[in-house]
Amino acid sequence: MATETTGAEESAAGLPQLDFSTFPNQIFWLVVTLVAIYLILTKVALPRIGSVLAERAGTITNDIAAAEELKLKAQEAEAAYDKALADARAEAQRIIGEARAEIQAELDDAMAKADAEIAAKTAESEASIAEIRDGALEAVREVSQDTAGEIVTAMGGKADAGAIRAAIASRMKG
């Protein structure tokens, strides 16, 4: 029976949390623990968590405001860059126009000088050609007169120099 009493004592002891005689004691300590946890959380942990969250929210708000400000500055810088680029392009076009006009003026001057030189050389050449033509016509006249005189003499006639000159002059005129 000794073994039976030990088994009964063990079975009667069972789980202490399910023993109804200890319920008021367990409920008291449960309430004390919950109140202690509540007080620790509300007085220490939650204010710290709240301040960290508020600080993060403030940091995020400040960062968003700074980002907006930087975005505006970037847009202003882009607008200034675009304006400077447009001004530079306009200035380049103006410089190109001036250079083109200057080159065209120089080209016109050079063309005028070249045209004047060509006209002078053409006039010289025409005068020279006229002189050569006149000389050639004179040489043709002389050769024609000599040849006509020789032909008339060779045929047995007497060559009259005035008549030969008149005949050759009328033939050369057309």
Stockholm file with secondary structure:
# STOCKHOLM 1.0

chainA/1-174         MATETTGAEESAAGLPQLDFSTFPNQIFWLVVTLVAIYLILTKVALPRIGSVLAERAGTITNDIAAAEELKLKAQEAEAAYDKALADARAEAQRIIGEARAEIQAELDDAMAKADAEIAAKTAESEASIAEIRDGALEAVREVSQDTAGEIVTAMGGKADAGAIRAAIASRMKG
#=GR chainA/1-174 SS CHHHHHHHHHHHHCCGGGCGGGHHHHHHHHHHHHHHHHHHIIIIIHHHHHHHHHHHHHHHHHHHHHHHHHHHHHHHHHHHHHHHHHHHHHHHHHHHHHHHHHHHHHHHHHHHHHHHHHHHHHHHHHHHHHHHHHHHHHHHHHHHHHHHHHHHHHTTCCCCHHHHHHHHHHHHHC
#=GC SS_cons         CHHHHHHHHHHHHCCGGGCGGGHHHHHHHHHHHHHHHHHHIIIIIHHHHHHHHHHHHHHHHHHHHHHHHHHHHHHHHHHHHHHHHHHHHHHHHHHHHHHHHHHHHHHHHHHHHHHHHHHHHHHHHHHHHHHHHHHHHHHHHHHHHHHHHHHHHHTTCCCCHHHHHHHHHHHHHC
//
